[in-house]
Each structure stands twice: as C-alpha cells, then as structure tokens.
Amino acid sequence: MINKVLTTIFGSKHERDVKRMLPMVAQINSLEPEVSKLSDDELRGKTTEFRERLRPVVEVLDGTKKEVPRDDNAVKAAQTDLQEALNDLLPEAFAVCREASKRTLNMRHFDVQLMGGVVLHNGKISEMKTGEGKTLVATLAVYLNALSGRGVHVVIVNDYLARRDSEWMGRLYKFLGLTVGVIQNPHGDRERQQAYRCDVTYGTNNEFGFDYLRDNMKFDLEAMVQRDPVYAIVDEVDSILIDEARTPLIISGPSEERVDKYYAVDRIVPRLVKEKDFQVDEKQHTAVLTEEGVLHAEKLLGGIELYDPANMDTLHAVNQALRAHTLYKLDVDYVNKDGEIIIVDEFTGRLMPGRRWSDGLHQAVEAKEGVKIEAENQTLATITFQNLFRMYEKLAGMTGTADTEAAEFDKIYNLEVVVIPPNKPMIRIDKADLVYRTEREKFNAIVEEIEVLHEKGQPALVGTISIEKSELLSSFF
C-alpha cells in the first residue's frame, strides 16, 4: 500500500529514470542546429577532435595497465577517469552520431532513442518495445565508446544479423572514420585478428566465447586474436545472459582411447528390449540398463562383467549407445552428410559443422550410422556465457523484455534495467501471460487462437523453443 502511494506521488522508478535523462536529451537537441551545418568532412573531423580530447586519459589507462606488477586500484581509477571523460563528451558525440545517421541511413534518432543510448553508455540494460529501433539506438553508445580506440563488441544472436548489422550500421561508423569488423563462423585467425583490431566488432556470443577459449590455449601472444574485453553491448540480453547463461562453451581434443568398443557395443544394443533391458527418460535425456539388461548385455558381449572396474569404459559405451539409439534421431538431432555426423542446433535448426558431442556420445552416433568413428574427445577448455561477459570492464544490453528479470540481472551481473517509453503511445495491447496446467492444454489453446485469427484473415507468428516443439505444434492442425 505504501509503495503504491509513493509511486503515485513520485512516479515509478523507470519514470524517475526517464525524467533524469530529459536535461541530457535537451542538451543533445540544442546542438543539432549547429552540427547540421557542418560539411561531411567537418562532421567526420569531429571524430579526430574527440579522440584528441580523450587521448591523455586513454594513454594514462594504457600505461597503468602495462605496469608490472599490476596495480588494480590504479587501473580502476584510470577506468573511472575515462568513463567521466566519455560522459563529458556524450552530448556532442551523440549529436554528431545522429547527424551522421541522418546523412548515411536517412534515420534520425528520436528522443527516446537518445535515452536508450545514454542507458547503454552507462552500462545498463535498455528495455525498449519491439520495433522501437534498438539497432539504431546502439550506434550512439558504440560510437561514443569506440572513440577511445580500445574496441567495442556488439553481441548479436546469430551470424546473419551480425553480418547485416555490421554492414547496415557500418555505413554510419565508416562515414565518421571508424573501422568496423564482423566475426563469422568460417573466418580464420587472420580474419578474426583484423576484425578484433577494428573500433567496432560485431559477432555472436558463441564466436566471442570460442575465440576467448582458443586464445587461452595458444602459446604465442602474436597468435591471439582478441584484445582485452573492454565494452560489450548484448542484443537480446535476456536470452544470452539469462536463458543461455549457464550453457558451457567447450573446446575438445582427441583422447588416446580406442574406438573399437563402440562398434562392438553398437552390434548388441538393437538386441536389447526397451523396459525389460533398459529404461528411457526423455525428460532427463537419459537411457540406462536395468539389472536384467546388464546380465543380457554381459552375455551378448561374451560374458564380461560390466561392473568390473576394468570394464567401466565398456559400460559407459553401452549407456551412450543406448542414448544414441533411443534419443537421437537422424535428420532431427543430426544429419549424415557425406559420411560425417553433423549436429543440428535444437533452437535454430541450423547445422553446426565442427561441433561434436562429448563423453563418447558422438562416437556412439557414428557407430549407429555406420560411418567412420573419429577419436573420442576430451574437454580442453570451457567457459559459460555468464563468466565470459562478467569479464568486461563495462557491459550493457538491450531487449524488449528485461524488467521481469531485473532482479537476476542485478544479482548476477550488477546490471540495472531501465524501461524506455515508446516514441508514440502504444496501440498494441500487451496482455498478461496465460499459464496452463499441461502442455497439451496450452497447445490446444494456441490452436484455437490461431483458428480464430485465420477466420479473420489475420496472420499469426508462432515461436517455439525448438524445431521439435514446432513440429509437435504443427501436428495439431
């Protein structure tokens, strides 16, 4: 009750955040008439001017970071000085960036988009409704922070969008004299080094993560591709930093174990009987032998004792073969392309060449499909997205749905969420979530809703978490 009264008097937290940014927006707008009179060369020259103003602070920071032994307090003090210098530069830099956008992209940042840029620059999460132009908003904070020359990473959810945004928004950056790079899956070390040396680097969370792991496995500093993690803006931040936060990125290497056992085990698995010899738990994605199944498998394998310590690797191979035969389906979870087993991403449906399941599962699938079994892999390096992005000096994000997870962002990443109002009043009605007792009831309700929309001639976009769920839902029609 007290909170409700206080909110009525003083406004909500997000309303207060927006009010605090209004003077900054007014200051940026006041510079527009002056900036708009500049020629293209004069506008481009502003980048050189801004960099000269930042150079003394950047040189102090670079010198501080090279000290041996490193003084962390001195580094933090220098980072704070740089942030304050960027804050002082913000109104002018945003005005220049907006003018460049008008000339190169024919798009002028709205006032609310300027607010979103301020939020991103301050290392917070900007929640903006879908369609409010978050891609354009990011250019403001990217341009300002790229002026230090220390590199800005823009983290996008897939390769296509990373390439598209780097080319689309890259026109603005290049007009202003910045360099732009993009990291794509097929790129080698030389191309990656060039991309990371740019002022602005676009790429997916996976590419940034695997490049970090590979760099930490190299023996020569010259061979490393990344620079220090300074500033990152994460698109769809709730998906990457919350939904996929604990997803481990793993680099594996071949082990010295023999792969013959997978062929031997694969021959006996089809002779085992479900429920009698083994049980499958699809929810937990496991398949295990029953007591009767252990005896049957031992007999089929020539009378060996699976639980003898000397045969534990064979028992493990049997369990992985069971999973391969019962839980992993051809052309759903993987494809057989020219004798090579390639994993299918369950979220996007895209092929992932070069990626392999660990712990002997990939070998079990290869044996099942009758292709050459490659050497089993062992984990050489691993990191989660949560640990990866917490290493950046400054982290920011944008999405259409972050406020519901504000507590998690604050606790895990010390990131504050700021809700930016739309440029025009919302006419779309965002209804509350509906929760159903079972998945079938939920899918039935979705089908009924789609049928109603179809009768009206209104198209409907239905998003699911995986290809499997999409196929299941489509079977209801």
C-alpha positions as CSV (number, residue, x, y, z in Angstrom):
1,M,0.0,0.0,0.0
2,I,2.8,2.4,1.0
3,N,4.7,1.6,-2.3
4,K,1.6,2.3,-4.3
5,V,1.1,5.7,-2.6
6,L,4.8,6.6,-3.1
7,T,4.6,5.6,-6.7
8,T,1.6,7.8,-7.2
9,I,3.4,10.8,-5.7
10,F,6.9,10.4,-7.1
11,G,6.3,8.1,-10.1
12,S,7.7,4.7,-10.7
13,K,11.5,4.0,-10.8
14,H,11.5,3.9,-14.6
15,E,9.6,7.2,-14.8
16,R,12.1,8.8,-12.5
17,D,15.0,7.4,-14.6
18,V,13.5,8.9,-17.8
19,K,13.0,12.3,-16.1
20,R,16.6,12.4,-15.0
21,M,17.7,11.9,-18.7
22,L,15.5,14.7,-20.1
23,P,18.1,17.5,-19.5
24,M,20.7,15.4,-21.3
25,V,18.3,14.9,-24.2
26,A,17.6,18.7,-24.3
27,Q,21.4,19.4,-24.4
28,I,21.9,17.0,-27.3
29,N,18.9,18.5,-29.2
30,S,20.3,22.0,-28.6
31,L,23.5,21.1,-30.5
32,E,21.6,19.8,-33.6
33,P,21.3,23.1,-35.5
34,E,25.0,23.8,-35.1
35,V,26.0,20.2,-36.1
36,S,23.7,20.0,-39.0
37,K,25.5,23.0,-40.7
38,L,28.8,21.1,-40.8
39,S,30.0,19.7,-44.1
40,D,30.7,15.9,-44.4
41,D,34.4,16.5,-43.9
42,E,33.8,18.7,-40.9
43,L,31.5,16.2,-39.4
44,R,34.0,13.4,-39.9
45,G,36.7,15.7,-38.4
46,K,34.7,15.7,-35.2
47,T,35.9,12.1,-34.6
48,T,39.5,13.1,-34.7
49,E,38.8,16.1,-32.4
50,F,37.0,13.8,-29.9
51,R,39.9,11.3,-29.9
52,E,42.4,14.0,-29.3
53,R,40.4,15.2,-26.2
54,L,40.3,11.6,-24.9
55,R,43.9,10.7,-25.8
56,P,45.5,11.9,-22.5
57,V,43.1,9.8,-20.4
58,V,43.5,6.7,-22.7
59,E,47.3,7.0,-22.5
60,V,47.2,7.0,-18.7
61,L,44.9,4.0,-18.7
62,D,47.1,2.1,-21.2
63,G,50.2,2.9,-19.2
64,T,48.6,1.9,-16.0
65,K,47.5,-1.5,-17.4
66,K,51.1,-2.2,-18.6
67,E,52.6,-1.7,-15.1
68,V,54.3,-4.7,-13.6
69,P,53.3,-5.7,-11.0
70,R,49.8,-4.5,-12.0
71,D,48.2,-2.0,-9.6
72,D,44.4,-2.8,-9.7
73,N,43.5,0.3,-7.8
74,A,45.4,2.5,-10.3
75,V,43.6,0.6,-13.2
76,K,40.2,1.2,-11.7
77,A,41.0,4.9,-11.1
78,A,42.1,5.3,-14.7
79,Q,38.9,3.5,-16.0
80,T,36.8,5.8,-13.9
81,D,38.6,8.8,-15.4
82,L,37.9,7.5,-18.9
83,Q,34.3,7.0,-18.1
84,E,34.0,10.6,-16.8
85,A,35.7,11.9,-19.9
86,L,33.3,10.0,-22.1
87,N,30.4,11.3,-20.0
88,D,31.6,14.9,-20.7
89,L,31.8,14.1,-24.4
90,L,28.4,12.4,-24.6
91,P,26.2,15.3,-25.8
92,E,28.5,16.3,-28.6
93,A,29.2,12.7,-29.7
94,F,25.5,11.8,-29.7
95,A,24.7,14.9,-31.7
96,V,27.4,14.0,-34.3
97,C,26.3,10.4,-34.5
98,R,22.6,11.4,-35.0
99,E,23.6,13.8,-37.8
100,A,25.7,11.1,-39.5
101,S,22.8,8.7,-39.2
102,K,20.6,11.2,-41.0
103,R,23.1,11.5,-43.8
104,T,24.0,7.9,-44.3
105,L,21.0,5.9,-43.2
106,N,18.2,8.6,-43.6
107,M,17.2,7.9,-40.0
108,R,17.1,10.4,-37.2
109,H,17.3,9.2,-33.6
110,F,14.1,10.0,-31.7
111,D,14.4,11.5,-28.1
112,V,13.6,8.1,-26.6
113,Q,16.3,6.5,-28.7
114,L,18.8,9.1,-27.3
115,M,17.7,7.9,-23.8
116,G,18.3,4.4,-24.8
117,G,21.8,5.3,-25.9
118,V,22.5,7.0,-22.6
119,V,21.4,3.9,-20.7
120,L,23.7,1.7,-22.8
121,H,26.7,4.0,-22.4
122,N,26.1,3.9,-18.6
123,G,26.5,0.1,-18.6
124,K,22.8,-0.7,-18.0
125,I,20.1,-2.6,-19.8
126,S,17.7,-0.7,-22.0
127,E,14.3,-2.2,-22.4
128,M,12.5,-0.9,-25.4
129,K,9.4,-2.3,-27.1
130,T,9.8,-4.3,-30.3
131,G,10.0,-2.0,-33.3
132,E,11.4,1.0,-31.4
133,G,14.8,0.7,-33.2
134,K,17.2,-0.8,-30.8
135,T,19.7,-1.5,-33.6
136,L,19.9,2.3,-34.3
137,V,20.0,3.1,-30.5
138,A,23.2,1.0,-30.1
139,T,25.1,3.2,-32.6
140,L,25.1,6.1,-30.2
141,A,26.8,4.2,-27.3
142,V,29.0,2.3,-29.8
143,Y,30.3,5.5,-31.4
144,L,31.0,7.3,-28.2
145,N,32.9,4.3,-26.6
146,A,34.7,3.4,-29.8
147,L,36.4,6.9,-29.7
148,S,38.8,5.5,-27.0
149,G,40.2,3.1,-29.6
150,R,40.0,0.2,-27.2
151,G,37.4,-1.7,-29.1
152,V,33.6,-2.2,-28.7
153,H,31.9,-5.6,-29.1
154,V,28.3,-5.7,-30.3
155,V,27.0,-9.2,-29.5
156,I,24.2,-10.4,-31.8
157,V,22.2,-13.6,-31.6
158,N,23.1,-15.2,-35.0
159,D,25.6,-14.9,-37.8
160,Y,23.1,-13.4,-40.3
161,L,22.1,-10.5,-38.1
162,A,25.7,-9.9,-37.1
163,R,26.7,-9.5,-40.8
164,R,23.6,-7.5,-41.6
165,D,24.0,-5.0,-38.7
166,S,27.8,-4.6,-39.3
167,E,27.1,-3.7,-43.0
168,W,24.0,-1.6,-42.3
169,M,25.2,0.4,-39.2
170,G,28.7,0.1,-40.5
171,R,27.9,2.8,-43.1
172,L,27.4,5.3,-40.3
173,Y,30.6,4.3,-38.4
174,K,32.8,4.4,-41.6
175,F,31.3,7.7,-42.5
176,L,32.6,9.0,-39.2
177,G,36.0,7.5,-39.7
178,L,35.7,4.4,-37.5
179,T,36.7,0.8,-38.6
180,V,34.1,-2.0,-38.4
181,G,34.7,-5.7,-38.3
182,V,32.5,-8.8,-38.1
183,I,33.3,-12.3,-36.8
184,Q,31.7,-15.1,-38.8
185,N,32.0,-18.9,-38.3
186,P,34.2,-19.7,-41.3
187,H,36.7,-17.0,-40.5
188,G,40.3,-18.0,-39.7
189,D,42.7,-16.4,-37.2
190,R,44.0,-13.7,-39.6
191,E,40.4,-12.5,-40.4
192,R,39.5,-12.6,-36.8
193,Q,42.6,-10.6,-35.7
194,Q,41.7,-7.9,-38.3
195,A,38.1,-7.8,-37.0
196,Y,39.1,-7.5,-33.4
197,R,41.6,-4.7,-34.2
198,C,38.7,-2.6,-35.5
199,D,37.0,0.1,-33.4
200,V,33.7,-1.8,-33.6
201,T,33.4,-5.6,-33.8
202,Y,30.1,-7.5,-34.4
203,G,29.7,-11.2,-33.7
204,T,27.6,-13.8,-32.0
205,N,28.0,-14.8,-28.3
206,N,29.3,-18.2,-29.4
207,E,32.1,-16.7,-31.6
208,F,33.3,-14.3,-28.9
209,G,33.2,-17.2,-26.4
210,F,35.1,-19.7,-28.5
211,D,37.7,-17.1,-29.6
212,Y,38.4,-16.4,-25.9
213,L,38.9,-20.1,-25.2
214,R,41.1,-20.6,-28.3
215,D,43.2,-17.6,-27.3
216,N,43.8,-19.1,-23.8
217,M,45.1,-22.3,-25.4
218,K,47.7,-20.5,-27.6
219,F,51.4,-20.4,-26.7
220,D,52.3,-17.2,-28.7
221,L,50.8,-13.8,-27.9
222,E,51.1,-12.8,-31.5
223,A,48.7,-15.7,-32.4
224,M,46.0,-14.4,-30.1
225,V,43.1,-12.7,-31.9
226,Q,41.2,-10.8,-29.1
227,R,42.1,-7.7,-27.2
228,D,41.2,-7.1,-23.6
229,P,37.4,-7.3,-23.0
230,V,36.5,-3.6,-22.6
231,Y,32.9,-2.8,-23.5
232,A,30.1,-5.0,-24.9
233,I,26.6,-4.3,-25.9
234,V,24.5,-7.5,-25.9
235,D,21.4,-7.7,-28.1
236,E,18.5,-9.9,-26.8
237,V,20.3,-9.7,-23.5
238,D,17.7,-11.7,-21.5
239,S,18.2,-14.6,-23.9
240,I,22.0,-14.6,-23.8
241,L,22.7,-13.6,-20.2
242,I,19.8,-15.4,-18.5
243,D,18.4,-18.2,-20.7
244,E,21.7,-19.4,-22.0
245,A,23.9,-18.1,-19.1
246,R,24.9,-21.5,-17.8
247,T,25.4,-23.0,-21.2
248,P,29.0,-24.2,-21.3
249,L,31.1,-23.5,-24.4
250,I,33.5,-26.4,-24.7
251,I,36.6,-27.0,-26.8
252,S,37.6,-30.6,-27.0
253,G,40.6,-32.6,-28.3
254,P,41.1,-36.2,-29.2
255,S,41.9,-38.6,-26.4
256,E,44.1,-41.7,-26.7
257,E,41.2,-44.2,-26.0
258,R,40.5,-46.8,-28.7
259,V,37.2,-46.5,-30.6
260,D,36.7,-50.2,-31.5
261,K,34.5,-50.7,-28.4
262,Y,31.8,-48.5,-30.0
263,Y,31.4,-50.8,-33.0
264,A,31.2,-53.9,-30.7
265,V,28.7,-52.3,-28.4
266,D,26.6,-51.0,-31.2
267,R,26.0,-54.5,-32.5
268,I,24.4,-55.6,-29.3
269,V,22.2,-52.6,-28.5
270,P,19.5,-53.4,-31.1
271,R,19.0,-56.8,-29.4
272,L,18.2,-55.2,-26.1
273,V,14.5,-54.8,-25.2
274,K,13.0,-51.5,-24.0
275,E,11.6,-51.5,-20.5
276,K,12.9,-55.0,-19.9
277,D,16.6,-54.5,-20.6
278,F,16.7,-50.7,-20.4
279,Q,14.6,-47.6,-19.5
280,V,14.5,-44.3,-21.3
281,D,13.8,-41.0,-19.5
282,E,13.1,-38.5,-22.3
283,K,12.7,-35.6,-19.9
284,Q,16.2,-36.1,-18.4
285,H,17.5,-37.3,-21.8
286,T,19.0,-40.5,-20.3
287,A,18.8,-44.2,-21.1
288,V,20.1,-46.8,-18.5
289,L,20.3,-50.5,-18.3
290,T,18.1,-52.4,-15.9
291,E,19.5,-55.3,-13.7
292,E,18.2,-57.8,-16.2
293,G,19.6,-55.7,-19.1
294,V,23.1,-55.7,-17.5
295,L,23.0,-59.5,-17.5
296,H,21.7,-59.7,-21.0
297,A,24.4,-57.2,-22.3
298,E,27.1,-59.1,-20.5
299,K,26.0,-62.3,-22.2
300,L,25.9,-60.6,-25.6
301,L,29.4,-59.1,-25.1
302,G,30.9,-62.6,-24.4
303,G,30.4,-63.0,-20.7
304,I,32.4,-60.0,-19.4
305,E,31.4,-58.3,-16.1
306,L,30.3,-54.7,-17.0
307,Y,30.7,-53.5,-13.4
308,D,34.2,-54.8,-13.1
309,P,36.5,-51.7,-12.7
310,A,38.4,-52.9,-15.8
311,N,35.3,-52.8,-17.9
312,M,33.8,-49.5,-16.8
313,D,34.6,-47.9,-20.1
314,T,32.6,-50.6,-21.9
315,L,29.6,-50.0,-19.6
316,H,29.8,-46.3,-20.3
317,A,29.9,-47.1,-24.1
318,V,26.8,-49.2,-23.7
319,N,24.9,-46.4,-22.0
320,Q,26.0,-43.9,-24.7
321,A,24.9,-46.3,-27.4
322,L,21.5,-46.7,-25.7
323,R,21.1,-42.9,-25.8
324,A,22.2,-42.8,-29.4
325,H,19.7,-45.4,-30.5
326,T,16.7,-44.2,-28.4
327,L,17.1,-40.4,-28.0
328,Y,19.0,-39.1,-31.0
329,K,17.2,-39.2,-34.4
330,L,18.7,-38.9,-37.9
331,D,17.6,-35.7,-39.7
332,V,16.3,-34.3,-36.4
333,D,19.1,-34.1,-33.9
334,Y,21.9,-34.7,-36.5
335,V,22.4,-35.3,-40.2
336,N,24.7,-37.8,-42.0
337,K,26.5,-35.6,-44.6
338,D,29.0,-37.5,-46.8
339,G,29.8,-39.9,-44.1
340,E,30.1,-37.2,-41.4
341,I,27.7,-36.8,-38.5
342,I,26.8,-33.1,-38.1
343,I,24.8,-31.8,-35.1
344,V,21.6,-29.8,-35.7
345,D,21.1,-26.9,-33.4
346,E,17.9,-27.7,-31.5
347,F,17.0,-24.0,-31.2
348,T,17.6,-22.8,-34.7
349,G,17.6,-25.9,-36.8
350,R,21.0,-24.9,-38.3
351,L,23.8,-27.3,-38.9
352,M,26.9,-27.0,-36.7
353,P,29.9,-28.4,-38.6
354,G,32.9,-28.9,-36.5
355,R,30.9,-29.3,-33.2
356,R,30.9,-32.7,-31.6
357,W,29.0,-34.2,-28.6
358,S,31.3,-35.0,-25.8
359,D,31.8,-38.0,-23.5
360,G,31.6,-40.6,-26.3
361,L,28.1,-39.8,-27.5
362,H,29.3,-38.6,-30.9
363,Q,31.2,-41.9,-31.4
364,A,28.1,-43.8,-30.4
365,V,26.0,-42.0,-33.0
366,E,28.8,-42.6,-35.6
367,A,28.7,-46.3,-34.9
368,K,24.9,-46.3,-35.1
369,E,25.0,-44.7,-38.6
370,G,27.9,-47.0,-39.7
371,V,30.3,-44.2,-40.6
372,K,34.0,-43.9,-39.6
373,I,34.4,-43.2,-35.9
374,E,36.6,-40.3,-35.1
375,A,38.8,-40.3,-31.9
376,E,36.9,-39.6,-28.7
377,N,37.3,-36.1,-27.4
378,Q,38.3,-34.8,-24.0
379,T,37.5,-31.3,-22.7
380,L,40.4,-28.9,-23.1
381,A,38.8,-25.6,-22.3
382,T,35.3,-24.5,-21.2
383,I,33.5,-21.3,-20.1
384,T,29.9,-20.2,-19.6
385,F,28.4,-17.1,-21.1
386,Q,27.8,-15.9,-17.5
387,N,31.5,-16.0,-16.7
388,L,32.6,-14.7,-20.1
389,F,30.6,-11.5,-20.1
390,R,31.3,-10.7,-16.5
391,M,35.0,-10.1,-17.5
392,Y,34.1,-7.0,-19.5
393,E,35.0,-3.6,-17.9
394,K,31.6,-2.3,-18.9
395,L,28.6,-4.4,-20.0
396,A,25.3,-3.2,-21.4
397,G,22.3,-4.8,-23.1
398,M,19.1,-4.2,-24.9
399,T,15.9,-6.2,-25.3
400,G,12.1,-5.9,-25.3
401,T,11.7,-8.0,-22.2
402,A,14.2,-7.4,-19.3
403,D,12.2,-5.8,-16.5
404,T,10.7,-9.2,-15.4
405,E,14.2,-10.5,-14.8
406,A,15.6,-7.3,-13.3
407,A,16.4,-8.9,-10.0
408,E,18.5,-11.6,-11.7
409,F,20.4,-9.1,-13.8
410,D,21.2,-7.1,-10.7
411,K,22.3,-10.1,-8.6
412,I,24.4,-11.9,-11.2
413,Y,25.8,-9.1,-13.3
414,N,25.2,-5.9,-11.3
415,L,23.2,-4.6,-14.2
416,E,20.3,-2.2,-13.8
417,V,17.3,-2.3,-16.1
418,V,15.8,0.9,-17.4
419,V,12.5,0.8,-19.2
420,I,12.4,3.4,-22.1
421,P,8.9,4.5,-23.2
422,P,7.9,4.2,-26.8
423,N,8.2,7.1,-29.2
424,K,4.5,7.2,-29.7
425,P,1.7,5.9,-27.4
426,M,1.2,2.2,-27.6
427,I,-1.8,1.0,-29.5
428,R,-0.8,-2.7,-29.2
429,I,-2.3,-4.4,-26.2
430,D,0.3,-6.5,-24.3
431,K,-1.8,-9.0,-22.4
432,A,-0.6,-10.9,-19.3
433,D,0.8,-14.4,-19.7
434,L,-1.6,-17.3,-19.6
435,V,-0.4,-20.4,-17.7
436,Y,-1.8,-23.8,-18.4
437,R,-1.7,-27.0,-16.3
438,T,-0.3,-29.2,-19.1
439,E,1.5,-28.7,-22.4
440,R,-1.4,-30.3,-24.3
441,E,-3.9,-27.8,-22.9
442,K,-1.5,-25.0,-23.8
443,F,-1.1,-26.2,-27.4
444,N,-4.9,-26.7,-27.8
445,A,-5.4,-23.1,-26.7
446,I,-2.8,-21.9,-29.2
447,V,-4.5,-23.9,-32.0
448,E,-7.9,-22.4,-31.1
449,E,-6.5,-18.9,-31.1
450,I,-4.8,-19.4,-34.5
451,E,-8.1,-20.7,-35.9
452,V,-9.9,-17.6,-34.7
453,L,-7.2,-15.3,-36.2
454,H,-7.3,-17.3,-39.5
455,E,-11.0,-16.8,-39.8
456,K,-10.4,-13.0,-39.5
457,G,-7.7,-13.2,-42.2
458,Q,-5.1,-12.2,-39.7
459,P,-1.6,-13.8,-39.9
460,A,0.0,-15.3,-36.8
461,L,3.6,-15.8,-35.9
462,V,4.2,-18.7,-33.6
463,G,7.5,-19.1,-31.9
464,T,8.7,-22.2,-30.0
465,I,11.9,-23.1,-28.3
466,S,13.0,-25.8,-30.7
467,I,12.3,-27.5,-34.0
468,E,10.8,-30.4,-32.2
469,K,8.2,-28.3,-30.5
470,S,7.4,-26.5,-33.8
471,E,6.8,-29.9,-35.4
472,L,4.7,-31.1,-32.5
473,L,2.5,-28.0,-32.6
474,S,2.1,-28.2,-36.4
475,S,0.8,-31.8,-36.0
476,F,-2.3,-30.4,-34.1
477,F,-3.7,-28.8,-37.3
